[in-house]
């Protein structure tokens, strides 16, 4: 075919194709404009909304405070009586009832546990007092018969039976079995402790400060402001967050009553709070470390709650929740805890489905 005819044929073909496309477009438009044509559902392309249910739960509010894990603040221990210190304990040694931590004039000074130190010489039967109660309690704990003592410590009596028990114990620990005891012959401590440092030297006077002690188990010590102290109480359960992020249970073992001085510039007065881990093994791999102490300051039990994202702020003030159908129901909000908030209202019931903002 001549080249001119080929060009004319191609032009006609393109024109025909264009005409077909235009006709199809017009026909399609006519179909869409027909009143009896099926209409598309306008909600067909609407994304599904995310929902949650109103749940009845317990909510708690917590406060996180910084503390330090260790063996607690050391306390000094002084000796008593006369004589020369001839032996001292090693750092890390623990006090045991009836056993000596140090020696004076080369004689052991056994440890007794109690709240009242020996303040006089006990030698005459018939003497009464809280120091007698300490001697009786320790002898009984060590397995010696001392008789029945009154509940009132001040009425505890140094009887011949106590004297006899004291002599037996003195023979066993290597002391002269005189049946008498005086300050300096025993060391009275509040309870089991660990020697954290030794401050005296052999040759020192027995009445000097000998060493410093801490609790035998690890504790967390934190300093709180007087206003924060109102949220803590002795015996309260807490969570301790270790440096690795793991939470372990603990109990507040003491809350100081005296307000200490400034703890750094702008820190203000502080009160010491001591927390004891419930299980020693939870912190056995840590020596001294910073921890967070999570304290529950408020608890609400059995309240209705929704995720925070379910609340809709109203223009006129307050909040509402929205049903999947779009209806808004006004709610009163209460305590919020982490990702949930307490709600109430006449139209709010347990199990109700509400929309949650994405």
C-alpha positions as CSV (number, residue, x, y, z in Angstrom):
1,X,0.0,0.0,0.0
2,X,1.3,3.5,-0.7
3,X,2.7,5.4,2.3
4,X,0.1,8.1,2.0
5,X,-2.8,5.6,2.2
6,X,-1.2,3.9,5.2
7,X,-1.1,7.2,7.0
8,X,-4.8,7.9,6.2
9,X,-5.8,4.4,7.5
10,X,-4.0,4.9,10.8
11,X,-5.7,8.3,11.3
12,X,-9.1,6.8,10.8
13,X,-8.5,4.0,13.2
14,X,-7.4,6.4,15.9
15,X,-10.5,8.5,15.4
16,X,-12.7,5.4,15.6
17,X,-11.2,4.4,18.9
18,X,-11.6,7.9,20.3
19,X,-15.3,7.8,19.3
20,X,-15.9,4.5,21.0
21,X,-14.3,5.7,24.3
22,X,-16.4,8.9,24.3
23,X,-19.6,6.9,23.7
24,X,-18.8,4.6,26.5
25,X,-18.2,7.6,28.8
26,X,-21.5,9.1,27.9
27,X,-23.4,5.8,28.2
28,X,-21.8,5.3,31.7
29,X,-22.8,8.8,32.8
30,X,-26.3,8.2,31.6
31,X,-26.5,5.0,33.7
32,X,-25.3,6.8,36.8
33,X,-27.9,9.6,36.3
34,X,-30.8,7.3,35.9
35,X,-33.2,7.6,38.9
36,X,-33.9,3.9,39.0
37,X,-30.2,3.0,39.0
38,X,-29.0,1.3,42.2
39,X,-27.2,3.8,44.6
40,X,-23.9,3.0,46.3
41,X,-24.0,2.7,50.1
42,X,-22.2,6.0,51.4
43,X,-21.0,4.1,54.5
44,X,-19.5,1.2,52.5
45,X,-16.0,2.8,52.5
46,X,-16.3,4.2,56.0
47,X,-13.6,2.5,58.2
48,X,-14.8,0.5,61.2
49,X,-14.6,2.4,64.5
50,X,-12.6,1.0,67.4
51,X,-14.6,0.2,70.5
52,X,-14.2,-0.8,74.1
53,X,-16.6,-1.8,76.9
54,X,-17.4,-0.2,80.2
55,X,-15.7,-2.4,82.8
56,X,-16.1,-2.8,86.5
57,X,-12.5,-2.7,87.9
58,X,-10.3,-1.7,90.8
59,X,-8.2,1.4,90.2
60,X,-5.2,2.6,92.0
61,X,-3.2,5.8,92.0
62,X,0.6,5.5,92.6
63,X,3.4,7.8,93.2
64,X,7.0,6.9,92.3
65,X,9.8,8.1,94.6
66,X,13.6,7.6,94.3
67,X,15.4,5.5,96.8
68,X,18.8,3.8,97.3
69,X,19.2,0.1,97.9
70,X,21.8,-1.0,100.4
71,X,22.2,-2.0,104.0
72,X,20.8,1.2,105.3
73,X,22.3,4.0,107.3
74,X,25.1,2.8,109.7
75,X,24.7,3.4,113.4
76,X,27.6,3.6,115.9
77,X,28.1,1.0,118.6
78,X,29.9,2.0,121.8
79,X,31.4,-0.4,124.3
80,X,30.9,-0.2,128.1
81,X,32.6,-0.7,131.4
82,X,36.3,-0.7,131.8
83,X,39.2,-2.5,130.2
84,X,41.1,-2.6,127.0
85,X,39.8,-3.8,123.6
86,X,41.9,-6.8,122.5
87,X,39.9,-8.0,119.4
88,X,37.4,-6.5,117.0
89,X,35.1,-8.0,114.3
90,X,35.7,-8.0,110.6
91,X,33.6,-5.9,108.3
92,X,30.6,-7.9,107.2
93,X,30.4,-10.0,110.5
94,X,26.9,-10.4,111.8
95,X,25.8,-10.3,115.4
96,X,24.3,-13.5,116.9
97,X,22.6,-13.9,120.2
98,X,25.0,-15.2,122.9
99,X,28.1,-14.9,120.7
100,X,30.8,-12.2,120.9
101,X,31.7,-9.6,118.3
102,X,34.7,-8.3,120.2
103,X,36.9,-9.0,123.2
104,X,37.9,-6.9,126.2
105,X,40.9,-7.9,128.3
106,X,41.0,-11.0,126.2
107,X,37.5,-12.1,127.3
108,X,34.6,-12.4,125.0
109,X,31.8,-9.8,125.2
110,X,28.7,-11.8,124.2
111,X,25.8,-10.1,122.3
112,X,22.3,-9.9,123.8
113,X,19.3,-8.6,122.0
114,X,17.0,-6.1,123.7
115,X,15.7,-2.5,123.9
116,X,17.4,-1.7,127.3
117,X,21.2,-1.7,127.7
118,X,22.6,-2.8,131.0
119,X,22.9,0.3,133.1
120,X,23.9,-1.3,136.5
121,X,25.4,-4.3,138.0
122,X,23.0,-7.2,138.5
123,X,24.0,-9.3,141.5
124,X,21.5,-9.3,144.2
125,X,18.4,-11.5,143.9
126,X,15.1,-9.5,144.1
127,X,16.3,-6.6,141.8
128,X,13.6,-5.7,139.3
129,X,13.7,-3.8,136.0
130,X,13.7,-3.8,132.2
131,X,17.4,-4.6,132.2
132,X,16.6,-7.8,134.2
133,X,13.9,-8.5,131.5
134,X,16.6,-8.4,128.8
135,X,18.8,-10.9,130.6
136,X,15.8,-13.2,131.3
137,X,14.6,-13.1,127.7
138,X,18.0,-13.8,126.2
139,X,18.7,-16.7,128.6
140,X,15.3,-18.2,127.8
141,X,16.0,-17.8,124.0
142,X,19.3,-19.6,124.5
143,X,17.5,-22.6,126.1
144,X,18.0,-21.9,129.8
145,X,15.2,-22.1,132.4
146,X,14.5,-18.7,134.1
147,X,10.9,-19.1,135.2
148,X,7.9,-17.0,134.2
149,X,8.5,-13.3,134.0
150,X,5.7,-10.7,134.1
151,X,4.5,-9.0,130.9
152,X,5.5,-5.7,132.4
153,X,9.3,-5.4,131.8
154,X,9.7,-3.2,134.8
155,X,8.5,-6.0,137.1
156,X,11.0,-8.6,135.8
157,X,12.9,-10.0,138.8
158,X,16.4,-11.2,139.2
159,X,15.6,-14.4,141.0
160,X,17.8,-17.3,142.3
161,X,16.6,-19.3,139.2
162,X,17.8,-16.5,136.9
163,X,21.1,-16.4,138.8
164,X,21.6,-20.2,138.3
165,X,20.8,-20.0,134.6
166,X,23.2,-17.1,134.2
167,X,26.0,-19.1,135.8
168,X,25.4,-22.0,133.4
169,X,25.5,-19.7,130.4
170,X,28.7,-17.9,131.7
171,X,30.5,-21.3,131.9
172,X,29.5,-22.2,128.4
173,X,30.7,-19.0,126.8
174,X,34.0,-18.8,128.7
175,X,33.2,-16.2,131.3
176,X,33.7,-16.5,135.1
177,X,30.5,-18.2,136.4
178,X,29.7,-15.6,139.0
179,X,26.0,-15.3,138.4
180,X,26.5,-11.6,138.2
181,X,26.6,-9.3,135.2
182,X,27.4,-5.6,134.7
183,X,27.8,-3.1,131.9
184,X,30.7,-3.9,129.6
185,X,30.5,-7.7,130.2
186,X,27.8,-8.1,127.5
187,X,26.8,-5.9,124.5
188,X,23.1,-5.3,124.1
189,X,21.9,-4.6,120.6
190,X,18.4,-4.0,119.3
191,X,18.6,-7.1,117.1
192,X,20.6,-8.9,114.4
193,X,23.0,-6.5,112.7
194,X,25.9,-6.5,110.2
195,X,29.2,-4.7,110.9
196,X,29.6,-2.1,108.2
197,X,32.9,-0.5,109.5
198,X,35.3,-0.8,112.4
199,X,36.1,2.5,114.0
200,X,38.3,1.5,117.0
201,X,41.7,-0.2,117.1
202,X,43.0,-2.9,119.5
203,X,44.2,-1.2,122.6
204,X,41.4,1.3,122.7
205,X,39.4,1.8,125.9
206,X,36.4,-0.5,126.1
207,X,34.0,2.4,126.5
208,X,34.9,4.0,123.1
209,X,32.9,3.7,119.9
210,X,33.9,0.3,118.5
211,X,32.2,-0.1,115.1
212,X,29.2,0.8,113.0
213,X,26.4,-1.6,112.1
214,X,23.6,-1.8,109.6
215,X,20.6,-4.2,109.3
216,X,21.6,-7.7,108.1
217,X,19.3,-7.6,105.1
218,X,19.2,-5.1,102.3
219,X,16.8,-2.2,102.6
220,X,15.8,0.8,100.5
221,X,16.2,4.2,102.1
222,X,14.4,7.2,100.6
223,X,14.2,10.8,101.7
224,X,10.7,12.4,101.3
225,X,9.3,15.8,101.9
226,X,7.0,16.4,104.8
227,X,4.1,16.7,102.4
228,X,5.0,13.4,100.6
229,X,5.3,11.7,104.0
230,X,1.5,11.8,104.4
231,X,1.2,9.3,101.5
232,X,3.4,6.6,103.2
233,X,2.7,4.6,106.3
234,X,4.5,1.8,108.2
235,X,3.4,-1.6,107.0
236,X,2.2,-0.4,103.6
237,X,3.0,-2.6,100.6
238,X,5.0,-1.1,97.7
239,X,6.7,-2.1,94.5
240,X,10.4,-1.6,94.0
241,X,11.6,-1.1,90.5
242,X,15.1,-2.4,90.1
243,X,17.7,-0.9,87.7
244,X,16.8,-3.6,85.1
245,X,13.2,-2.5,85.2
246,X,11.8,-5.5,87.1
247,X,9.3,-4.8,89.9
248,X,9.7,-6.7,93.2
249,X,7.4,-6.4,96.3
250,X,8.4,-4.6,99.4
251,X,7.0,-3.2,102.7
252,X,7.5,0.1,104.4
253,X,9.3,-0.9,107.6
254,X,9.7,2.6,109.2
255,X,8.8,6.2,108.6
256,X,10.9,8.8,110.4
257,X,9.3,11.4,112.6
258,X,12.2,13.9,112.8
259,X,12.6,16.3,109.9
260,X,16.3,16.4,108.8
261,X,18.0,19.5,107.5
262,X,18.7,20.6,103.9
263,X,19.7,17.8,101.6
264,X,21.3,19.8,98.9
265,X,20.5,23.2,97.5
266,X,16.8,23.8,97.2
267,X,15.9,20.3,98.4
268,X,14.2,21.4,101.6
269,X,13.7,19.3,104.8
270,X,13.3,15.6,104.4
271,X,12.0,12.6,106.4
272,X,13.7,9.2,106.1
273,X,11.6,6.2,105.0
274,X,12.9,2.7,105.0
275,X,11.5,-0.1,102.8
276,X,12.4,-3.8,103.2
277,X,12.2,-6.1,100.2
278,X,9.7,-8.9,100.9
279,X,12.2,-11.5,99.5
280,X,15.9,-11.3,100.0
281,X,16.5,-13.2,96.8
282,X,14.9,-10.5,94.7
283,X,17.8,-8.2,95.4
284,X,20.6,-10.7,96.2
285,X,22.4,-9.8,93.0
286,X,22.5,-6.1,93.8
287,X,24.9,-4.4,96.2
288,X,24.1,-0.7,96.2
289,X,21.8,0.6,93.5
290,X,19.2,3.3,92.8
291,X,15.6,2.1,92.7
292,X,12.1,3.6,92.2
293,X,9.6,3.0,95.0
294,X,6.0,2.9,93.7
295,X,3.6,3.7,96.6
296,X,-0.2,3.4,96.3
297,X,-1.7,6.7,97.4
298,X,-5.4,6.0,96.5
299,X,-7.5,2.9,95.7
300,X,-11.0,2.7,94.2
301,X,-12.6,-0.8,94.2
302,X,-15.4,-2.0,91.9
303,X,-15.9,1.2,89.9
304,X,-16.9,1.6,86.3
305,X,-14.1,2.6,84.0
306,X,-13.3,3.2,80.4
307,X,-10.0,3.8,78.5
308,X,-8.9,7.4,78.6
309,X,-9.3,7.5,74.8
310,X,-13.0,6.9,75.1
311,X,-13.7,10.3,76.7
312,X,-15.1,13.0,74.4
313,X,-14.6,16.6,75.6
314,X,-17.9,18.6,75.4
315,X,-18.0,22.1,74.1
316,X,-20.1,23.2,77.1
317,X,-17.7,21.5,79.5
318,X,-17.4,18.1,80.9
319,X,-17.0,14.8,79.2
320,X,-19.1,12.1,77.4
321,X,-18.7,8.7,75.8
322,X,-20.0,7.9,72.4
323,X,-21.9,4.8,71.3
324,X,-21.0,3.2,67.9
325,X,-24.2,4.7,66.5
326,X,-22.9,8.2,67.3
327,X,-25.0,9.1,70.3
328,X,-23.2,10.9,73.1
329,X,-23.8,10.1,76.8
330,X,-22.6,12.5,79.4
331,X,-20.4,11.1,82.2
332,X,-18.9,12.2,85.5
333,X,-15.2,11.3,85.7
334,X,-13.4,10.2,88.8
335,X,-10.1,8.7,89.6
336,X,-7.8,7.8,86.7
337,X,-5.1,5.2,86.8
338,X,-2.6,4.6,84.0
339,X,-4.7,4.2,80.9
340,X,-8.2,4.0,82.5
341,X,-10.6,6.5,84.1
342,X,-13.5,6.1,86.4
343,X,-16.9,7.1,84.9
344,X,-20.4,7.3,86.2
345,X,-23.8,8.6,85.1
346,X,-27.4,7.5,84.7
347,X,-26.9,6.1,81.2
348,X,-23.6,4.3,82.0
349,X,-23.8,0.6,82.7
350,X,-21.3,-2.2,82.9
351,X,-20.7,-3.8,79.5
352,X,-21.8,-0.8,77.4
353,X,-19.9,-0.4,74.2
354,X,-18.2,2.9,73.5
355,X,-16.1,4.3,70.7
356,X,-12.4,4.7,71.4
357,X,-10.4,7.4,69.5
358,X,-7.6,5.9,67.4
